[in-house]
């Protein structure tokens, strides 16, 4: 039996749990704000608390791999446990790893995050296409085989991104639009939603590109980076229903109380539901 595609699972999760992705970003300042040490014990306490508070109620949890990798193998062990426990509680796990390479190296990254036999197997992973969209083929193929998803960096929320992403490609389109066109081709014919998504920052004002890719649009930048839920229709237009708004510090700063984390997530869901529909 073929696994149910990520796009279908994501659509159902957003429709039932609300359109919210919460990042798990245990950077040192946030650990300190929670009264935790910047060590593996602090990392584990923080991560377990977020998973306990949110995995049974939000659509997507997005651990940022770098904040776990900085602690070496012990940090990766915490991440492995978090992925397994979050998925068991019903959340879709989007691994924010932003991997990008060629050939056998890209295939190894795909095996790490998109092979069900891996201890880091996730529902989806972020990837960088700027070695050429074709370099992503091992990840795209692995995701389709395992029913997972891939989110491709297109127009990111950091100001520096425009230097590359807004540059003109052969044929006159922006490089971001070229990537979006590739994504649309990957998702052609998929229902109710394709499994190849794009990362498009909520801080862009007006995207200035065609976002009709028949796939999910991960929208970082809400909260600490300055965007609000009210900005989403202006940025995403007719594609707003497929937006997966990502919030990290706006929710995580309410910890370490489980109840406070849940209340913060519920507020975000309620606010987003009024515009992402």
TILUM-920889 format. One line per field, with one value per residue (C-alpha): x, y, z; residue number from 1; residue in one letter. Coordinates in steps of 0.05 Angstrom, whole numbers, padded with zeros to 5 digits, always signed. Each point is the difference from the previous one (the first is absolute). Layout:
<atoms>
X	X | ...
Y	Y | ...
Z	Z | ...
tidren	NUM | ...
gutor	a | ...
</atoms>
This chain:
<atoms>
X	+00000 | +00027 | +00007 | -00048 | +00035 | +00024 | -00043 | -00064 | +00021 | +00019 | -00066 | -00039 | +00043 | -00009 | -00075 | -00009 | +00054 | +00006 | +00053 | +00059 | +00072 | +00038 | +00076 | +00041 | +00060 | +00039 | +00051 | +00041 | -00039 | -00066 | +00027 | +00024 | -00068 | -00030 | +00049 | +00039 | +00074 | +00027 | +00018 | -00029 | -00043 | -00030 | -00010 | -00036 | -00045 | -00019 | -00014 | -00040 | -00042 | -00016 | -00018 | -00043 | -00036 | -00013 | +00009 | -00071 | -00032 | +00039 | +00005 | +00075 | +00061 | +00064 | +00064 | +00060 | +00054 | +00059 | -00020 | +00005 | +00061 | +00041 | -00001 | +00028 | -00026 | -00037 | -00038 | -00018 | -00026 | -00046 | -00024 | -00013 | -00044 | -00037 | -00015 | -00027 | -00042 | -00028 | -00022 | -00029 | -00043 | -00027 | +00041 | +00033 | +00075 | +00034 | +00075 | +00031 | +00067 | +00006 | +00044 | +00026 | +00053 | +00010 | +00000 | +00015 | +00006 | -00071 | -00022 | +00031 | -00037 | -00064 | +00013 | +00010 | -00067 | -00044 | +00014 | -00048 | +00058 | +00037 | -00004 | -00010 | -00055 | -00046 | -00064 | +00037 | +00067 | +00023 | +00050 | +00040 | -00005 | +00057 | +00045 | -00054 | -00069 | +00022 | +00048 | -00061 | -00022 | +00024 | -00041 | -00061 | +00000 | +00011 | -00056 | -00049 | +00019 | -00010 | -00060 | +00041 | +00006 | +00054 | -00001 | +00045 | +00029 | -00030 | -00008 | +00025 | -00015 | +00072 | +00017 | +00065 | -00039 | -00023 | +00072 | -00006 | -00074 | -00022 | +00056 | -00019 | +00008 | +00006 | -00065 | -00012 | -00037 | +00027 | +00038 | -00055 | -00052 | +00041 | +00000 | -00074 | -00013 | +00040 | -00041 | -00065 | +00023 | +00016 | -00070 | -00039 | -00063 | +00008 | -00063 | -00019 | +00070 | +00068 | +00056 | +00054 | -00006 | +00034 | +00029 | -00026 | +00010 | -00060 | +00042 | +00005 | -00057 | -00020 | +00032 | +00002 | +00001 | -00052 | -00013 | -00050 | +00044 | -00055 | +00042 | +00009 | +00033 | +00040 | -00002 | +00053 | +00006 | -00063 | +00011 | +00071 | +00020 | -00058 | -00054 | -00070 | -00058 | -00033 | +00059 | -00011 | -00056 | +00041 | +00063 | -00033 | -00063 | -00043 | +00050 | -00012 | -00040 | +00063 | +00043 | +00032 | +00017 | +00061 | +00006 | +00056 | +00018 | -00072 | -00020 | +00064 | +00012 | -00061 | +00035 | +00018 | -00073 | -00035 | -00067 | +00029 | +00030 | -00066 | -00038 | +00050 | -00008 | -00076 | +00003 | +00043 | -00046 | -00061 | +00033 | +00026 | -00065 | -00034 | +00046 | +00026 | -00065
Y	+00000 | +00068 | +00049 | +00058 | +00061 | +00056 | +00051 | -00037 | -00010 | +00073 | +00024 | -00043 | +00023 | +00073 | -00008 | -00036 | +00031 | +00068 | +00032 | +00006 | -00024 | +00011 | -00001 | -00036 | +00047 | -00012 | +00055 | +00020 | +00064 | -00036 | -00055 | +00055 | +00034 | -00066 | -00004 | -00057 | -00011 | +00002 | -00074 | -00067 | -00004 | +00068 | -00019 | -00064 | +00034 | +00055 | -00047 | -00050 | +00057 | +00028 | -00068 | -00016 | +00066 | +00003 | -00065 | -00024 | +00065 | +00039 | -00022 | +00005 | +00003 | +00024 | -00016 | +00040 | -00052 | +00047 | +00014 | -00075 | -00013 | +00050 | -00050 | -00056 | -00071 | +00013 | +00057 | -00044 | -00052 | +00052 | +00018 | -00073 | -00008 | +00064 | -00020 | -00068 | +00027 | +00058 | -00046 | -00050 | +00056 | +00018 | +00061 | +00001 | +00011 | +00047 | -00005 | +00068 | -00022 | +00039 | -00053 | +00009 | -00038 | -00044 | -00073 | -00051 | +00053 | +00025 | -00073 | -00009 | +00061 | -00028 | -00067 | +00037 | +00036 | -00035 | -00074 | -00034 | -00043 | +00062 | +00022 | +00072 | -00018 | +00060 | +00018 | +00052 | +00036 | +00069 | +00000 | +00052 | -00002 | +00048 | -00053 | -00007 | -00029 | -00065 | -00011 | -00012 | -00062 | -00051 | +00035 | +00009 | -00073 | -00024 | +00044 | -00026 | -00072 | +00008 | +00046 | +00058 | +00072 | +00049 | +00075 | +00037 | +00068 | +00050 | +00070 | +00000 | +00050 | +00023 | +00065 | -00029 | -00053 | +00048 | +00006 | -00070 | -00015 | +00064 | -00003 | -00011 | -00069 | -00020 | +00017 | +00062 | -00030 | +00008 | -00059 | -00008 | -00006 | -00053 | -00041 | +00011 | -00024 | -00063 | -00012 | +00009 | -00052 | -00050 | +00010 | -00003 | -00042 | -00013 | +00006 | +00029 | +00031 | -00017 | -00022 | +00047 | +00067 | +00067 | +00044 | +00070 | +00052 | +00035 | +00063 | +00012 | +00050 | -00022 | -00063 | +00022 | -00072 | -00052 | -00043 | -00047 | -00061 | -00048 | -00012 | +00027 | +00067 | +00003 | +00072 | +00018 | +00070 | +00007 | +00030 | +00017 | +00017 | +00049 | -00032 | -00013 | -00045 | +00060 | +00005 | -00069 | +00016 | +00057 | -00043 | -00064 | +00022 | -00057 | -00051 | +00020 | -00063 | -00041 | +00041 | -00033 | +00059 | -00013 | +00030 | -00014 | +00052 | +00027 | -00066 | -00026 | +00063 | -00019 | -00062 | -00038 | -00005 | -00054 | +00035 | +00067 | -00032 | -00031 | +00065 | +00037 | -00051 | +00003 | +00076 | -00006 | -00052 | +00043 | +00061 | -00038 | -00036 | +00066 | +00013 | -00068 | -00030
Z	+00000 | -00019 | +00059 | +00002 | -00030 | +00045 | -00036 | +00016 | +00073 | +00007 | -00030 | +00050 | +00059 | -00018 | -00009 | +00067 | +00044 | -00032 | -00045 | +00047 | +00000 | +00065 | -00004 | +00052 | +00005 | +00064 | -00008 | +00060 | +00016 | +00001 | +00045 | +00047 | -00002 | +00023 | +00058 | -00033 | -00010 | -00071 | +00001 | -00020 | +00063 | -00015 | -00072 | +00019 | +00051 | -00049 | -00058 | +00041 | +00028 | -00069 | -00027 | +00061 | -00005 | -00075 | -00038 | +00013 | -00024 | -00053 | -00073 | -00007 | +00045 | -00033 | +00038 | -00023 | -00007 | +00012 | +00072 | +00014 | -00042 | +00041 | +00058 | -00043 | +00005 | +00066 | -00033 | -00059 | +00049 | +00029 | -00070 | -00017 | +00062 | -00015 | -00072 | +00022 | +00057 | -00040 | -00057 | +00049 | +00030 | -00069 | -00020 | -00068 | +00009 | -00049 | +00009 | -00012 | -00026 | -00065 | -00032 | -00070 | -00039 | -00060 | -00018 | +00053 | +00054 | -00013 | -00001 | +00069 | +00027 | -00030 | +00035 | +00066 | +00001 | -00051 | +00009 | +00049 | +00025 | +00026 | +00073 | -00026 | -00050 | -00004 | -00036 | -00040 | -00005 | -00024 | -00058 | -00038 | -00077 | -00015 | -00028 | -00053 | +00010 | -00032 | +00058 | +00044 | -00040 | +00052 | +00054 | -00045 | -00020 | +00072 | +00025 | -00052 | +00017 | +00075 | -00002 | +00028 | -00022 | -00021 | +00011 | -00050 | +00017 | -00049 | +00030 | +00071 | +00055 | +00010 | -00037 | -00029 | -00037 | -00054 | -00025 | -00028 | -00003 | -00035 | -00051 | -00073 | -00028 | -00073 | -00034 | +00042 | +00060 | +00070 | +00028 | +00053 | -00055 | -00035 | +00064 | +00009 | -00071 | +00014 | +00064 | -00038 | -00051 | +00056 | +00029 | -00065 | +00008 | +00074 | +00042 | +00048 | +00005 | -00027 | +00046 | -00025 | +00035 | -00005 | +00055 | -00010 | +00054 | +00031 | +00005 | -00075 | -00007 | -00069 | -00026 | -00073 | -00024 | -00021 | +00062 | -00032 | +00009 | +00025 | +00062 | +00070 | +00012 | +00064 | +00025 | +00052 | +00027 | +00041 | +00069 | +00018 | -00073 | -00006 | -00042 | +00026 | -00020 | -00033 | -00049 | -00030 | -00050 | -00029 | -00008 | -00023 | -00035 | -00027 | +00027 | +00072 | +00016 | -00012 | +00046 | +00061 | +00045 | +00043 | +00070 | +00048 | +00052 | +00002 | +00032 | +00032 | +00041 | +00042 | +00027 | +00041 | +00021 | -00041 | +00010 | -00023 | -00062 | -00017 | +00010 | -00044 | -00056 | +00005 | -00007 | -00062 | -00031 | +00013 | -00031 | -00060 | -00013 | -00016 | -00059 | -00022 | -00026
tidren	1 | 2 | 3 | 4 | 5 | 6 | 7 | 8 | 9 | 10 | 11 | 12 | 13 | 14 | 15 | 16 | 17 | 18 | 19 | 20 | 21 | 22 | 23 | 24 | 25 | 26 | 27 | 28 | 29 | 30 | 31 | 32 | 33 | 34 | 35 | 36 | 37 | 38 | 39 | 40 | 41 | 42 | 43 | 44 | 45 | 46 | 47 | 48 | 49 | 50 | 51 | 52 | 53 | 54 | 55 | 56 | 57 | 58 | 59 | 60 | 61 | 62 | 63 | 64 | 65 | 66 | 67 | 68 | 69 | 70 | 71 | 72 | 73 | 74 | 75 | 76 | 77 | 78 | 79 | 80 | 81 | 82 | 83 | 84 | 85 | 86 | 87 | 88 | 89 | 90 | 91 | 92 | 93 | 94 | 95 | 96 | 97 | 98 | 99 | 100 | 101 | 102 | 103 | 104 | 105 | 106 | 107 | 108 | 109 | 110 | 111 | 112 | 113 | 114 | 115 | 116 | 117 | 118 | 119 | 120 | 121 | 122 | 123 | 124 | 125 | 126 | 127 | 128 | 129 | 130 | 131 | 132 | 133 | 134 | 135 | 136 | 137 | 138 | 139 | 140 | 141 | 142 | 143 | 144 | 145 | 146 | 147 | 148 | 149 | 150 | 151 | 152 | 153 | 154 | 155 | 156 | 157 | 158 | 159 | 160 | 161 | 162 | 163 | 164 | 165 | 166 | 167 | 168 | 169 | 170 | 171 | 172 | 173 | 174 | 175 | 176 | 177 | 178 | 179 | 180 | 181 | 182 | 183 | 184 | 185 | 186 | 187 | 188 | 189 | 190 | 191 | 192 | 193 | 194 | 195 | 196 | 197 | 198 | 199 | 200 | 201 | 202 | 203 | 204 | 205 | 206 | 207 | 208 | 209 | 210 | 211 | 212 | 213 | 214 | 215 | 216 | 217 | 218 | 219 | 220 | 221 | 222 | 223 | 224 | 225 | 226 | 227 | 228 | 229 | 230 | 231 | 232 | 233 | 234 | 235 | 236 | 237 | 238 | 239 | 240 | 241 | 242 | 243 | 244 | 245 | 246 | 247 | 248 | 249 | 250 | 251 | 252 | 253 | 254 | 255 | 256 | 257 | 258 | 259 | 260 | 261 | 262 | 263 | 264 | 265 | 266 | 267 | 268 | 269 | 270 | 271 | 272 | 273 | 274 | 275 | 276 | 277
gutor	x | x | x | x | x | x | x | x | x | x | x | x | x | x | x | x | x | x | x | x | x | x | x | x | x | x | x | x | x | x | x | x | x | x | x | x | x | x | x | x | x | x | x | x | x | x | x | x | x | x | x | x | x | x | x | x | x | x | x | x | x | x | x | x | x | x | x | x | x | x | x | x | x | x | x | x | x | x | x | x | x | x | x | x | x | x | x | x | x | x | x | x | x | x | x | x | x | x | x | x | x | x | x | x | x | x | x | x | x | x | x | x | x | x | x | x | x | x | x | x | x | x | x | x | x | x | x | x | x | x | x | x | x | x | x | x | x | x | x | x | x | x | x | x | x | x | x | x | x | x | x | x | x | x | x | x | x | x | x | x | x | x | x | x | x | x | x | x | x | x | x | x | x | x | x | x | x | x | x | x | x | x | x | x | x | x | x | x | x | x | x | x | x | x | x | x | x | x | x | x | x | x | x | x | x | x | x | x | x | x | x | x | x | x | x | x | x | x | x | x | x | x | x | x | x | x | x | x | x | x | x | x | x | x | x | x | x | x | x | x | x | x | x | x | x | x | x | x | x | x | x | x | x | x | x | x | x | x | x | x | x | x | x | x | x | x | x | x | x | x | x | x | x | x | x | x | x
</atoms>
